[in-house]
Amino acid sequence: MINSTQYPVRLSLQDDLYMQVSLLSPDSSLSLQVSDVSASDSPSSGSEGSFHYNLVKNGCVVDSTFRYLATDDPKITRFTMKAFHFLGHSLVLPARFCVRL
């Protein structure tokens, strides 16, 4: 697990990058689903920047290195992908998630 003092995370190309997102709610009828995950060179919310690459679009995986990892908890989503970069640019991974009833 990486804490906030260890950011930014530095990886080499093709390293496995693991992520987990948790829904913190006592409501047992809720579940978490990935809507969109993309890579951009812009940290600004709502901006795609000069470079943009979709990993998951509208809930559909579009990158061959993106994989879901099993979990028994519907409030936890885990996934992995291979590290990559845009030549000469920093990389930001904005993501959107859906809460389902």
Rosetta constraint file for C-alpha pairs under 8 A:
AtomPair CA 2 CA 6 HARMONIC 6.31 0.50
AtomPair CA 3 CA 7 HARMONIC 7.58 0.50
AtomPair CA 11 CA 15 HARMONIC 6.30 0.50
AtomPair CA 11 CA 83 HARMONIC 6.73 0.50
AtomPair CA 12 CA 83 HARMONIC 6.77 0.50
AtomPair CA 12 CA 84 HARMONIC 7.83 0.50
AtomPair CA 13 CA 82 HARMONIC 7.45 0.50
AtomPair CA 13 CA 83 HARMONIC 5.19 0.50
AtomPair CA 13 CA 84 HARMONIC 5.21 0.50
AtomPair CA 13 CA 85 HARMONIC 7.40 0.50
AtomPair CA 14 CA 82 HARMONIC 4.81 0.50
AtomPair CA 14 CA 83 HARMONIC 4.79 0.50
AtomPair CA 14 CA 84 HARMONIC 6.32 0.50
AtomPair CA 15 CA 82 HARMONIC 5.54 0.50
AtomPair CA 15 CA 83 HARMONIC 5.20 0.50
AtomPair CA 16 CA 80 HARMONIC 6.62 0.50
AtomPair CA 16 CA 81 HARMONIC 5.85 0.50
AtomPair CA 16 CA 82 HARMONIC 4.77 0.50
AtomPair CA 16 CA 83 HARMONIC 6.15 0.50
AtomPair CA 17 CA 80 HARMONIC 5.42 0.50
AtomPair CA 17 CA 81 HARMONIC 5.40 0.50
AtomPair CA 17 CA 82 HARMONIC 5.88 0.50
AtomPair CA 17 CA 83 HARMONIC 6.08 0.50
AtomPair CA 18 CA 78 HARMONIC 7.43 0.50
AtomPair CA 18 CA 79 HARMONIC 5.97 0.50
AtomPair CA 18 CA 80 HARMONIC 4.43 0.50
AtomPair CA 18 CA 81 HARMONIC 6.85 0.50
AtomPair CA 19 CA 78 HARMONIC 5.69 0.50
AtomPair CA 19 CA 79 HARMONIC 5.48 0.50
AtomPair CA 19 CA 80 HARMONIC 6.17 0.50
AtomPair CA 20 CA 76 HARMONIC 6.91 0.50
AtomPair CA 20 CA 77 HARMONIC 5.66 0.50
AtomPair CA 20 CA 78 HARMONIC 4.38 0.50
AtomPair CA 20 CA 79 HARMONIC 6.56 0.50
AtomPair CA 21 CA 76 HARMONIC 5.75 0.50
AtomPair CA 21 CA 77 HARMONIC 5.31 0.50
AtomPair CA 21 CA 78 HARMONIC 6.52 0.50
AtomPair CA 22 CA 32 HARMONIC 7.62 0.50
AtomPair CA 22 CA 75 HARMONIC 5.72 0.50
AtomPair CA 22 CA 76 HARMONIC 4.51 0.50
AtomPair CA 22 CA 77 HARMONIC 6.55 0.50
AtomPair CA 23 CA 31 HARMONIC 7.55 0.50
AtomPair CA 23 CA 32 HARMONIC 6.53 0.50
AtomPair CA 23 CA 75 HARMONIC 5.01 0.50
AtomPair CA 23 CA 76 HARMONIC 6.41 0.50
AtomPair CA 24 CA 75 HARMONIC 7.54 0.50
AtomPair CA 25 CA 30 HARMONIC 7.96 0.50
AtomPair CA 29 CA 101 HARMONIC 5.63 0.50
AtomPair CA 30 CA 74 HARMONIC 7.63 0.50
AtomPair CA 30 CA 75 HARMONIC 7.03 0.50
AtomPair CA 30 CA 99 HARMONIC 6.39 0.50
AtomPair CA 30 CA 100 HARMONIC 5.45 0.50
AtomPair CA 30 CA 101 HARMONIC 4.73 0.50
AtomPair CA 31 CA 74 HARMONIC 4.86 0.50
AtomPair CA 31 CA 75 HARMONIC 4.85 0.50
AtomPair CA 31 CA 76 HARMONIC 7.85 0.50
AtomPair CA 31 CA 99 HARMONIC 5.62 0.50
AtomPair CA 31 CA 100 HARMONIC 5.10 0.50
AtomPair CA 31 CA 101 HARMONIC 6.55 0.50
AtomPair CA 32 CA 74 HARMONIC 6.21 0.50
AtomPair CA 32 CA 75 HARMONIC 5.16 0.50
AtomPair CA 32 CA 76 HARMONIC 6.48 0.50
AtomPair CA 32 CA 77 HARMONIC 6.60 0.50
AtomPair CA 32 CA 97 HARMONIC 6.83 0.50
AtomPair CA 32 CA 98 HARMONIC 5.83 0.50
AtomPair CA 32 CA 99 HARMONIC 4.81 0.50
AtomPair CA 32 CA 100 HARMONIC 6.24 0.50
AtomPair CA 33 CA 59 HARMONIC 7.76 0.50
AtomPair CA 33 CA 77 HARMONIC 6.90 0.50
AtomPair CA 33 CA 97 HARMONIC 5.64 0.50
AtomPair CA 33 CA 98 HARMONIC 5.12 0.50
AtomPair CA 33 CA 99 HARMONIC 6.41 0.50
AtomPair CA 33 CA 100 HARMONIC 7.34 0.50
AtomPair CA 34 CA 56 HARMONIC 7.76 0.50
AtomPair CA 34 CA 59 HARMONIC 5.84 0.50
AtomPair CA 34 CA 77 HARMONIC 7.62 0.50
AtomPair CA 34 CA 95 HARMONIC 7.96 0.50
AtomPair CA 34 CA 96 HARMONIC 6.52 0.50
AtomPair CA 34 CA 97 HARMONIC 4.56 0.50
AtomPair CA 34 CA 98 HARMONIC 6.21 0.50
AtomPair CA 35 CA 56 HARMONIC 6.97 0.50
AtomPair CA 35 CA 57 HARMONIC 6.56 0.50
AtomPair CA 35 CA 58 HARMONIC 5.15 0.50
AtomPair CA 35 CA 59 HARMONIC 4.35 0.50
AtomPair CA 35 CA 60 HARMONIC 7.77 0.50
AtomPair CA 35 CA 95 HARMONIC 7.62 0.50
AtomPair CA 35 CA 96 HARMONIC 5.39 0.50
AtomPair CA 35 CA 97 HARMONIC 4.93 0.50
AtomPair CA 35 CA 98 HARMONIC 6.05 0.50
AtomPair CA 36 CA 54 HARMONIC 7.73 0.50
AtomPair CA 36 CA 55 HARMONIC 7.49 0.50
AtomPair CA 36 CA 56 HARMONIC 4.91 0.50
AtomPair CA 36 CA 57 HARMONIC 4.80 0.50
AtomPair CA 36 CA 58 HARMONIC 5.72 0.50
AtomPair CA 36 CA 59 HARMONIC 6.16 0.50
AtomPair CA 36 CA 95 HARMONIC 5.44 0.50
AtomPair CA 36 CA 96 HARMONIC 5.04 0.50
AtomPair CA 36 CA 97 HARMONIC 6.87 0.50
AtomPair CA 37 CA 54 HARMONIC 6.29 0.50
AtomPair CA 37 CA 55 HARMONIC 5.39 0.50
AtomPair CA 37 CA 56 HARMONIC 4.88 0.50
AtomPair CA 37 CA 57 HARMONIC 6.77 0.50
AtomPair CA 37 CA 93 HARMONIC 6.85 0.50
AtomPair CA 37 CA 94 HARMONIC 6.14 0.50
AtomPair CA 37 CA 95 HARMONIC 4.32 0.50
AtomPair CA 37 CA 96 HARMONIC 6.50 0.50
AtomPair CA 38 CA 52 HARMONIC 7.01 0.50
AtomPair CA 38 CA 53 HARMONIC 5.52 0.50
AtomPair CA 38 CA 54 HARMONIC 4.26 0.50
AtomPair CA 38 CA 55 HARMONIC 5.25 0.50
AtomPair CA 38 CA 56 HARMONIC 6.68 0.50
AtomPair CA 38 CA 57 HARMONIC 7.92 0.50
AtomPair CA 38 CA 93 HARMONIC 5.69 0.50
AtomPair CA 38 CA 94 HARMONIC 5.91 0.50
AtomPair CA 38 CA 95 HARMONIC 6.43 0.50
AtomPair CA 39 CA 51 HARMONIC 7.96 0.50
AtomPair CA 39 CA 52 HARMONIC 5.64 0.50
AtomPair CA 39 CA 53 HARMONIC 5.07 0.50
AtomPair CA 39 CA 54 HARMONIC 6.37 0.50
AtomPair CA 39 CA 55 HARMONIC 7.48 0.50
AtomPair CA 39 CA 91 HARMONIC 6.45 0.50
AtomPair CA 39 CA 92 HARMONIC 5.62 0.50
AtomPair CA 39 CA 93 HARMONIC 4.63 0.50
AtomPair CA 39 CA 94 HARMONIC 6.62 0.50
AtomPair CA 40 CA 48 HARMONIC 5.93 0.50
AtomPair CA 40 CA 49 HARMONIC 6.03 0.50
AtomPair CA 40 CA 50 HARMONIC 7.60 0.50
AtomPair CA 40 CA 51 HARMONIC 5.50 0.50
AtomPair CA 40 CA 52 HARMONIC 4.56 0.50
AtomPair CA 40 CA 53 HARMONIC 6.54 0.50
AtomPair CA 40 CA 91 HARMONIC 5.77 0.50
AtomPair CA 40 CA 92 HARMONIC 5.24 0.50
AtomPair CA 40 CA 93 HARMONIC 6.46 0.50
AtomPair CA 40 CA 94 HARMONIC 7.65 0.50
AtomPair CA 41 CA 48 HARMONIC 7.58 0.50
AtomPair CA 41 CA 49 HARMONIC 5.57 0.50
AtomPair CA 41 CA 50 HARMONIC 6.57 0.50
AtomPair CA 41 CA 51 HARMONIC 5.72 0.50
AtomPair CA 41 CA 52 HARMONIC 7.11 0.50
AtomPair CA 41 CA 86 HARMONIC 7.67 0.50
AtomPair CA 41 CA 89 HARMONIC 6.17 0.50
AtomPair CA 41 CA 90 HARMONIC 5.50 0.50
AtomPair CA 41 CA 91 HARMONIC 4.95 0.50
AtomPair CA 41 CA 92 HARMONIC 5.82 0.50
AtomPair CA 42 CA 47 HARMONIC 6.54 0.50
AtomPair CA 42 CA 48 HARMONIC 6.39 0.50
AtomPair CA 42 CA 49 HARMONIC 4.70 0.50
AtomPair CA 42 CA 50 HARMONIC 7.51 0.50
AtomPair CA 42 CA 91 HARMONIC 7.57 0.50
AtomPair CA 42 CA 92 HARMONIC 6.54 0.50
AtomPair CA 43 CA 47 HARMONIC 7.75 0.50
AtomPair CA 43 CA 92 HARMONIC 5.95 0.50
AtomPair CA 45 CA 94 HARMONIC 7.98 0.50
AtomPair CA 48 CA 52 HARMONIC 5.81 0.50
AtomPair CA 51 CA 86 HARMONIC 7.47 0.50
AtomPair CA 54 CA 62 HARMONIC 6.76 0.50
AtomPair CA 54 CA 63 HARMONIC 7.20 0.50
AtomPair CA 55 CA 61 HARMONIC 6.11 0.50
AtomPair CA 55 CA 62 HARMONIC 5.29 0.50
AtomPair CA 55 CA 63 HARMONIC 4.78 0.50
AtomPair CA 55 CA 66 HARMONIC 6.71 0.50
AtomPair CA 56 CA 60 HARMONIC 5.34 0.50
AtomPair CA 56 CA 61 HARMONIC 4.35 0.50
AtomPair CA 56 CA 62 HARMONIC 5.44 0.50
AtomPair CA 56 CA 63 HARMONIC 7.01 0.50
AtomPair CA 57 CA 61 HARMONIC 6.52 0.50
AtomPair CA 57 CA 62 HARMONIC 6.81 0.50
AtomPair CA 61 CA 66 HARMONIC 6.93 0.50
AtomPair CA 62 CA 66 HARMONIC 7.94 0.50
AtomPair CA 65 CA 80 HARMONIC 7.71 0.50
AtomPair CA 65 CA 81 HARMONIC 4.98 0.50
AtomPair CA 65 CA 82 HARMONIC 5.70 0.50
AtomPair CA 66 CA 79 HARMONIC 7.05 0.50
AtomPair CA 66 CA 80 HARMONIC 5.70 0.50
AtomPair CA 66 CA 81 HARMONIC 4.37 0.50
AtomPair CA 66 CA 82 HARMONIC 7.28 0.50
AtomPair CA 67 CA 79 HARMONIC 5.53 0.50
AtomPair CA 67 CA 80 HARMONIC 5.35 0.50
AtomPair CA 67 CA 81 HARMONIC 6.35 0.50
AtomPair CA 68 CA 77 HARMONIC 7.74 0.50
AtomPair CA 68 CA 78 HARMONIC 5.94 0.50
AtomPair CA 68 CA 79 HARMONIC 4.24 0.50
AtomPair CA 68 CA 80 HARMONIC 6.48 0.50
AtomPair CA 69 CA 77 HARMONIC 7.67 0.50
AtomPair CA 69 CA 78 HARMONIC 5.14 0.50
AtomPair CA 69 CA 79 HARMONIC 5.10 0.50
AtomPair CA 69 CA 80 HARMONIC 7.14 0.50
AtomPair CA 70 CA 78 HARMONIC 7.06 0.50
AtomPair CA 71 CA 76 HARMONIC 6.91 0.50
AtomPair CA 71 CA 77 HARMONIC 7.11 0.50
AtomPair CA 71 CA 78 HARMONIC 7.21 0.50
AtomPair CA 85 CA 89 HARMONIC 7.40 0.50
AtomPair CA 85 CA 90 HARMONIC 7.38 0.50
AtomPair CA 85 CA 91 HARMONIC 6.31 0.50
AtomPair CA 86 CA 90 HARMONIC 7.02 0.50
AtomPair CA 86 CA 91 HARMONIC 6.87 0.50
